[in-house]
Amino acid sequence: MSTSRRARRRRSAGNNNAAAPATLPLTISRRALLEAGSDRRFRTLVHDLLTISTRMELVRGHLGTRMGVSGPQYSLLVAVAHLQGEIGASVTAVAKALHVSSAFVASETGKLAQRGLILKRTNPLDRRGVLVSIAPAGRIEIGRIGTEIRAINDLFFGSLDSKAFAALSAAVGALVGSSRKAIQYVNFGEREPHAALEAAE
């Protein structure tokens, strides 16, 4: 065999080896989330959830801009409007509904109160606490874009029927809890995973 032919074969073999896909470790080990030992569907789900999350943030930011507030402040205003009842909602109740800290709610409601969109008063049943409610100006702002809110939500979730909506609600509710454990694991550090998981309980 000539030297040039052997050289071409070596180059061809090298190209074939470079093109061969490397075997990557699975991204999840729970058998219920694997299909025939593959995590392909799981990875697709994660990518889809990230896309949905990004789009929800865009929508929230848009609606906030329409009201002259930030996206998180928009969520806060709507949550207060739905939770306030007859006397107002506690900071703790709003924080729990939005899965954020009470410190965040206290800070942002303070900013919204300065703008006249939220009312804050001492809790008559516990003078250490504060109750928040929507001010008339805040209610007007929410009502002003109410048609747009409904239109966007109808489009965003329009692919779901009642059965799919119930299943999605249950699944996402479960993920809220399990994702909290994952974040606590990340914050605690990978070197002590068992302690992190115990802290998450």
Number of C-alpha atoms within 10 A of each C-alpha: 5 6 7 9 10 11 11 11 11 12 12 12 12 11 11 10 11 10 9 8 7 8 6 6 8 12 12 13 12 8 11 8 14 16 11 8 11 15 19 14 12 15 14 11 12 11 12 12 12 12 12 13 12 12 13 14 14 13 17 19 19 16 22 19 13 17 18 12 17 16 19 15 20 21 17 20 26 14 19 24 20 13 18 17 10 7 13 20 22 24 21 17 17 24 19 13 12 14 11 12 13 17 12 12 23 18 11 17 23 17 14 21 18 11 14 14 20 24 19 20 14 13 16 11 8 9 10 8 13 18 22 27 27 26 19 12 13 22 16 14 16 20 12 13 13 12 10 13 15 11 11 13 12 12 9 14 10 11 9 13 10 8 9 11 14 11 13 13 12 11 11 12 11 11 12 11 12 13 12 14 18 14 13 17 21 12 10 16 12 11 9 10 14 11 13 20 14 11 12 16 10
